[in-house]
Amino acid sequence: MRAVLLAGGISLLLTLVGTRYAIRVLAQRGYGQLIRDDGPTTHHTKRGTPTMGGLVIVLATVVSYFLALLVTGRTPSASAMLLLFLFVGLGTVGFLDDYIKISRQRSLGLRSRAKFIGQTFVALAFGALALSPWLADERGQTPAGQTISVIRDPSFTLPFIVVVLFIWLMIAGSSNAVNLTDGLDGLAAGASVMTFGAYMLVNIWQSNQYCGVSPGAACYEVRDPLDLAIVAAAITGACFGFLWWNASPAKIFMGDTGSLALGGALAGFAVLTRTELLLALLGGLFVIQTLSVILQVGYFKATKGKRLFRMAPLHHHFEMLGWEEITVVIRFWLIAGIFVAAGLGLFYAEWVAGA
């Protein structure tokens, strides 16, 4: 538990200090955000705001995780290393996307095919390794279960390739969902604080009720829950510290570097905690944002040019209705909090029923 607190605290301090330094360096180099011409006109004043702040989130998370282990004398686990691989890997894809936007001064970075290939490579590698028997512990538990579950593994298993493809779909969907949500000052960072905080609590609870330590009717057959809690605390602290500078009016944006990394990590936590389907509830805000884009595109094509929303993702629709940006952000934070509370409530209620 001491390592969890250390990781969160160190990560928070690193981002509070590191983001201020990053703002100065990125501004000096001219690494500023480009704004879409078809977006809300109020966003044009944000042109030139430093971006790629997700670098600070990724670096602070990795450094604080290993520092927490060093101080407490723990060794890295297979699950945590896999999650960090996913986190850094997708952050790298996002960094390339951001860098191309900045260097070529255009609102589009990596070609969609190149971005898709990068996400696919990282996701498939993560899925295959998470199910690999080479990474099984002494109890035979692999980091991920060969099934799809809400809170704990059911009795049946699925073919290896089916689960790997499902993990790939989850990671691609979740990373893009956070990317879509990162359109207003502090929106994605604030929602991420709550969702990763929820996974920190889930991992701590699973650690306390781990079948390898406390066998019983409602124990959890998971791998390395406490080490995953340390990573979750590190990401939560990093997002919290970054939010200090990213809240309206934002001094820096996380860019695709941060949003792809955070979205991928959410899917990674869902897979490694055996709560794949619960992510749809814990990350309900991100689901709504993604659905708004899918519905907008589908309706536009079906009606040959008509729009269901004034603009998608959904947060822009309310801006176009005249809501102030800060109003949209706070209300969407509240929605995210409701989803997180509902998800944690369902998780705990299932344990109570099983106990």
N, C-alpha and C positions, 0 to 999 in steps of 0.2 A: 504493500500500500504506500510505503514511503517513496518508492520509485515512481508511482503514479503521480503523487503530489509534486515531486521534483521535476518530472518531465513537463507537467503543465506549467509550473512556475517558471522554469528556465525558458521554455518556449515563449511564454508571454513576455518576459523581459527581452529576449532576443529580438522579437518582432517589434516591440515598442521602440527599442533603440535602433535596430537594424533598418526598419522601414524609413525612419527619418533620414538615415544616411543614404538609403537607396533613392529616396526622392531627390536629394541633392545631386547624386551621381547621374541618375537617369535624365534629370532636367538639363544638366550640363552637356550631356551627349545628344540631347534632342530626341530622346526616345519617348515621344509623346503619342497619345491616343489619337487615332483618326476616327472621325464621326461620320456615320452614314448620312447621306443627303436626304434619304427618304424617311428618316426618323423624326421624332419630335423636334421642333425648331429650338426648344429650350435647351437641348443638348449641345447645340453648336458652341456654346460658351465653354464646353469642356474640352474642346479641341486643344491638343498640346499637353494635356495633363499626363504626367509620367505614367507609363504602364509597365507591364511585366513584373509587378509587385509580388506575383505568385512565387517568384524566385526566393523571396525572403521567407514566405510560408514554408516552402519545401525545405530549404536549408535549415531553418530554425527547428522544424520537426525532426529531421534526421539527427542534427547535432544534439538536441535536448534528449532524444531517446537514448543515444549512446552515452551521454554524460550521466543520465539517470542510472543506467546499468553499471557504469564504472563506479559511481559513488556507492551504490548498494551492493556491489559485488555479484551482480547477476550476469548470466550469459545470454546472448541473443537466441531467440527461438526460431524455428523454421517458419512458423506462422507470421511472426513479426517481420522477418526478413523478406518473405514473399510479399507482404503488404507494402513494405517500403519499396520493393522493386516495382510494384504496380504504381505506387504513388509517384516515384521519381521518373519512371518510364513514361507515363502519360504527361507528367510535367514537362519532360523533354520534348514530346510531340507538340505540346502547347507553346513551349518556348520557341521552337522553330517557326511555328505559325505566327507568333507575335513578332519575331525578328524580321521575317519577310515583309510583314505589313509595314514595319517601321522603316526598314532599309529601302524598300521600293515605294514608300509613300502611297500605299493603296489600302482600302478597307478590307481587302481579301488577302489572306496570307497563303498558307499551303493550299495547293490544289485539293479539291475534295477527295480525289482518288488517293493522293499521297497521305493525306490526313487519315483517311480510312485504313490504309495499309499500316500506318504506324500504330493506330489504336488496336487494330486486329492482331498484329504481331505481339504486342505487349499483353493483350488480353488472353490470347491463346497460350502463350508461354506461362502466364500466371495460372490459368486453369489446369493445364497439363501437369505442372509442378505441384499444385495444391492437391491433386488427386494421386500423385505418384506414391507408390508403396515405399520408395527409397526414403521418403521423408516421414514415414510412420514412426511413432514413438514406441516405447517399450510395451504399451498396451495395444499396439496395432492401429492407433488412431492417426489418420492422415489429416493434414490441415483442413481440407474440405471433405464434405461427405458426398458419396456418390448417389445423391438424391436431390430432390427439391423440396424444401420444407418451409413452414411458417415460423415455428419457434424451435423445434427439435426434429431430428431425423425420424421419418416414419420407418416402418418395418421393411419396406421394399426398397430395392435399389434400381437404378437406371443404367443403361449402357454408358460406358466411359465417354464415348464420343458425344452422346446426347447431353450429358452434364457439361462437358467442355464447351459445346456450342451455346448452351444456355448461359454459362458464365460469361462467354464472349458477348452475348446479346445484352446481359445485364450491365456489363462494364461500359459497352458502347452507349447504351441508353442512358445510364446514370451520368457518365462524363458529359454527354451532350446536354442533359437536362440541367446540370449546374451551369454549364456554359450559356444556355439560353436564359437562365435566371440572372446571370451577372450582367444586368443592363441598367441598373440604377445604383446610386451611391450607397454602398453598405448592404444591399439586399442579399446577395449571395453569401457574403461573409457572415452576416448576422444569422441567417438561416442555418449556415454550416455550423456555427457555434452550438446551436441547440441540437442539431442532428448528431454531430460527433460527440457532444456531451451525453446524449442518450446512449450511444454505443459504448461510451466509457462505463456508464452505469450497468448496461447489459453485461459487459465483460467482467466487471467486478462481481456482479451477482452470480454469473456462471462460474467464476473462480471459487466463490464461497460454497457453491453447490456442485462442485466438480465431482463426478463419479469416482475419479481416481483417489479422492481424499475423503469425500463424504457420500458413500454409496447409499442409495435409497430410491424410493419409487419416483421421485421428481428430480433426481440429479441430472446433470447435463453431460453427455458424451461429446465433449469438444476438445480441441487441442490448443494448449497455451493461452487460456483466457486472460490470465493476469498480464502476460506480456503484451497481448493485444490491447488491454486497458491502458498500458503505458503509452502505446502509440496513439490511441484515441485521445488521451489527455494531452499529448504533445500537439496534435493537430488542433484540438479545441483551444489550447492556449495560444497557438500561433494565429488562428483566425480571430481570437479575441483581441490580441495585441494589434493585429493588422487593422481591425475595425476602427481603432482609435484614429487612424489616418485615412481610412477609406469611407468613414461616415460622411454624410452630406455637410458641407461641400467637400467632396473627396479631393485629397491632395495626391492620391495615387490610385491606380486601378490594378487589380490582380491579373488581368488579361487572361488569355487562354492558358498561360503557364499555370496559373492558380486554379482556374475553374475545371480544366480537364483533370488535373491531379486530384482535386477534392472530390469530384464526381466519381472518379475511378476508385478512390479510397472508400467511398461509401459503399459501392458495390462489393469491394473486397471485404469489408467488415461483414456485410450481409452473408457472403459466402462462407467466411471463416467462422462465423458464430452460428451457422446453420439457421439463419433467419432470412433466407432469400426473399420470401414473399412478404415478410413483415416490413421490408424496406419501402414498399409501396405506401405504407401508412406512416412510418417514421419520416420519410422524405416526401410526404404528401404534397407540399408546396411545389417541389420540383416536378412531380407528376402532373400537377395541374398546369404548370407552365408549358410542359412538353405537349400535353393534350391540346392546349389552346393553339399551338402551332400546327399540329396535325389536323385539327378541325378546320382551321383557317385555310390551309392548303387544299384539303379535301373539298370544302365548300366552294372555294374559288374555282376549282376545276369542274366541279359538278354543275355549277350555275353559270359557267363561262364568264367569269369576271366579277361576280358579286362577292362581298366580304361579310363574314359572320361577325368579326370584330373590327373595330376601326383600325387596329394594328395589332400584330402578334409579335412576341409573346404577350401574355395577358396584361403584364404591368404597363405596357405602352398603351393598351386600350384605355385604361383608366386615366393615364396622362392626357390622352387625346380628348377625354371627356371633361377635362379641366381640373382634375385633382392635382394638387401640388405633389412634387416628387417625394418629399419627406413624408407626406400623408400616405402615399401608396406604399412606401417602404415599411413604415411602422405597422400598417394594417396587414401587410403581407407577413411581417414578422409574427404578428399575433396569430395568423392562420397557421404558420409553420409551428408555432408553439402548441397550438391545439392538436395538430397532427402528432407531434412528438409525445405530448401527454397521453393521447389516445393509444399510441403504439406501446409506450411503456406500461400503460394500464393493462393492455391486452397481454403483454409479456408476463406481467406479475400475476394477473388473474389465471393464466394457464398454469403457472407454478402452484398457486394456491389450490386450484382444482386437482392437480396431480398429487399434491402432498396430502 
